[in-house]
Amino acid sequence: MPYLRQYGRNCLSYSVLQAGMQYHLEENIGFVAYYPFRHWLLAPRGRDIVLSDPVCALDQAEGLLQRFIAKHPRSIVLQCSAPIGKVLEKLGYDVNHMGQDCELPIPFPLEGKDRSKLRQWRNKCVRENVLIEEKPLSQLAAAEIDSLSKEWMQEKGGKELILLTRPFVRDDEPDTRCFWARQNGKLVGLAIFDPIYENNRIIGYYHNFDRLTVNAPNGTSVSLILEAIKTFEKEGVRKVSLGLMPLYVLRAHFTHNEFTMKALRYAYKNLNFLYPFQGNISHKRKFHGRHIPVYFSSTKGNNLWELFVLMKAMRMI
């Protein structure tokens, strides 16, 4: 946690605490968080999937990654930033663009045509008596939480994704924030925000969890986010990340695998039955936030086989 609070500046930095992760820690420098994945067909010798950037000072990242890869030569770096992409390219690896992180600056004004849909959704929820409050998980009945999660998971195919989406934890966690939506007293949604750190301060939050009932009014998720932003602004928080817009506007920013780039563009257009790429992006585009490119890189080449490894590890297939 001391390293995370000092250097955990990416939206997925807090996600390195999820169950199943292991850590290559170097005292007084920082750590690399990775998920050891093994599959009888896709990865019989195993792959170590590094999640996000190394948690360290940027000028220490190259050395830390070199030493990590020397011990873990079958590694894949998943959703890293452009500065780390530059380091990986320097080390001789392909670095493929995988989408954009959607970031909302605070203050976050709602005036103007671009964000009119957000205003409409918020006002609709007000008219339909959706009340939002911040309250820790521990203060809600376990039966309510279980019912909400079960209904949400059934709508999402019955399985929880991991890595890029941190699995739901029912306990209160340090520095996370939880907002609840009720309609006429019934729980219809929740949103949980993970902290983004810099120099031992919380500078932002990542909207990591959504849980909504089937009957939640359209706009409940947006209303939860807007209410959280209003709260964070009073505290001097600078940004909220909505996370990855997967496969959105892919470009060749570094030395990359061109065939994989074409395959990802094909997936965006044709494989939405595996993951709702277009729906995810359409929702986040309505916020008109900042789009920050993110990347992946494999020590074994950014080929299609590595993509299948990632998809299986994340439980997308």
N, C-alpha and C positions, 0 to 999 in steps of 0.2 A: 504493500500500500504506500509506503513512502516514495517509491519510484513512480508509482501510478499518479500520485498527487502532484509530483513534480513535473512529470513528462507525459501524462496521459491526455494529450491534446487532440487526439482523433476521436471521431464519433464512436468507433468500436473499441477504444482503449479499455473501457470498463468491461466489455464483453469478454476480455481475456480471463475473467474470473469464473467463467461458466464451468460447470462440471465436465471433467474429462480432459481439461487442459493440463499440459506440463510446461515447465519453465527452465530455460537456460539462463541462469542468473550469474552475473558477474558483479561482485561487490564494488561499490562506489561508482559503478557505470550504469547498470540497468539490467533489463532482461528481454529475452525473446520468448513469447508465449506460442506454443504449438500444440496441435492436436495429433497424436499418433494414430494413424489410420491404417488398417490392414483389411484386405479382402482377398478371398481365395482366388478370384479371377483378375480383378482390376488392379490389385496391389498386393500380390503374394509376398513380396519382400518388404512391403510397408511403405508408406509415405508420411512425412511429417509436415503437416499443414500449418504454416505460420499465419496467425490471424493478425492483420493490420500491421502497423509499423512497429519496429522495436521500441520498447519503452525506455528511452534514454535521450540524452542530448543529441542533436542532429550531427554534431561533429564527431560523435562516438559511434554513429550507426554503422559506418562502413566496416570498421574493425570488429564490432560486435557481430555483424552478419557474417563476415569472413570466418570468424572463429566458430560460430554456430554451424555454418554449412560444412566446415571441415569435420565436425562431429556428426552431422546429419546431412549426408550428401544427397539424399533422395527427398528434397524439400520442395514445397510449393508455397509461395508467399501470396496470400489472399487479401485483396482490398488494401493495398498500400497506397500511400500518397505519392505525388510527383517527385518530391525530393528523394524518397526511398527508391522509386523507380529509376531515378538517375544513378543512384548508388549501384543498383542491381545491374543496370546496363554497363556501367563501368567495370563491374566484376565479370562481364562477359555473357550475361543471360538475356534472353528475349524478355521483353516487357510489353504485355498486351493490355490495351485499354479495355476495361470491363464495364464502364458506365460512369455515372456522376453521383456524387453525394449532393443532396438537396439541402441547402443551409439557409435558414431564415434569420436575417439580422434583427436585433432588438435595439431600439424600438421597431415595431412591425406595423406600419400604418395600413389601414384597410380602405382608405379612400381611393377613388379612381376606378376606372373600368376594369383594369387587370384583375382586381381582387373582389369584383362585384359578386361572384359566385360564393365566395367565402361569407360575405355579409348576408347573402340570401339564406345560406344554410344556418348561420348563427341565429338569424331572426326567426327562421322556421322553428328551430328548437326552443327558442323563448316562447313562441306562440303555443307550442305543444307541451309546455310545462316541463321541459327538461331542465333539471337543476344540477349544477356541477359544484363539487366541493373537493378540497384536498384532504385526504385522510389516509393514515398508514394502513397497510394491509391488515395489521394485527387488530385494528379496531372494527373490522367487518366480520360478520358471521362466516365461518368456514363453509357452511352450506350454500350461501349466496355465491361465494367465490367459485366453488366447485361447479355449481349449476351454470354459471356464466361461462366458465372455461370449457365445460363439456359441450355446450351449445355452439360455442365458437369453433372448437376443434372439429365438430361434426360438419360444419359448413366448409372447413378448410381441408377436408379429405381425411380427417382422423389421425393425422400424424404431425408431430411438432418438429419443425426444422431446427437445426443447430448451426453453430459457427456464425454466419452473417446475421442470423436472428438468434439472440440469446434466449434459451428456453425459459419459460415462466418459472419463477421461484415464489413460493407462497409465503415466505418469511420476509420480514422487514430487512432491508439491506442498507449498508452505510451510504448516505448521501443520495439515495434514489428518491424520487418524488412520485406520488401516486394520486391521480385525480379520478373521481367517480362521477358518473352520470346516473341520475334517477329520474324516472317519469312517473308522476303520481305515486311516489314512494317506492316504486319497483326499480331495482338495479338493472340498467340497460346497457351500461358500458363502463370501461375503465381505460386509462392510459397511464403507463409508467415511463418515467424519464430517467435515463442514466446520466451521471455527471460527466462533464468534460473538464479536465483540469489543466492548469498551467501555473507553475511556480507556487504550488500549494494553495491555489484558489480555484474555485469553481467558476469557469468563464462561460459555460454553456451547458446544455443538456441535449441528450439524444433521445428522440421518441422511439423507444425500443419495443414496447408492448402495446398492442391494442387488443381489447376483448369487447365484442359487441353482441347483443342478442339479435336474433332474426328480426324482431319487431322494433328494434331501436329506430327512431326517426332518422331519415336521411339527413346527414350533416352532424350527427352526434360525435363522430370522430373528430371532425373539424372543430366543433365547439369545444371539445376537450382540449385540443391543442391551443386554441385561441385563449381559453381561460388560463391555461398554464403559462402561456407567454405573458399575459397580463400580470400574473403573479411574479414571474421571473424578472420582469422589467422593474418592478418596485425594489428588487434586491440587487440591481446593477448587473444582472447577467447579460451577456453580449449577444448570444445566439442560441438557436435551437436547430438541431439537425433532424431532418426527416429520414435520413439514411439513404441507402443506395437506390438510384434509378437504374435498374440493371439493363445493360446492353444499349443504353440510350446514347445516340449520336456518337458512334465509335469512330475514333480517329487513330492514325499512326503517329504517336508522339515520341516513341522510342524505337529502337531496333525491335522488331516484333515478328511473329509468325503470321504471314499473310493468309494462309489457308485457314488458320484458326479465326482470324478476323472475319473472313467470309462466312465461316460456320456460325459464328456468334450472331452475325447480321441475319442469317437464315433462321436461327433459333428465335430471334426477336419477332420475326414476321410469321413463323409457322409453328412454333412449338409452345404456344401459350397453354396447351393442355397439361404440360409439365409444370409450368409456373406462370402466373399471370403477369408476364413482363409488361404488356401494354396497359393493363389495368392499373398496375402499380405506378407506372410513369404518368398516366393520364391524371390520376388523383394528385400526385405531387406537383405536376405542372401547374395546377390551378392556384398554387400558393405563390408562383412567380418569385421563387427564391434565387439564391446564387447556386450555380452548378459547378462543382469542383471535381475534376477528373480523378478517378481511382483506377488501380491496375492490379494485374496478377502476373506472377513470374514463376517458372519452374526450373529447377536445376537440370531437369531431364528434357527440356525443350517444351515450348508451349503448344504441344500437339493435341489432337482431339482426345487421345487416350487420357491425357492429364485432365481434360475437362470432364470426362466420364468419372474419373477418380473424385474430383471435387463434387460433382453432382451426387454421387453415391454417399460420400462422406457427409454432405449436408442433408441427406435423406430426401433429395428431390426426385430420385428414381429408386 
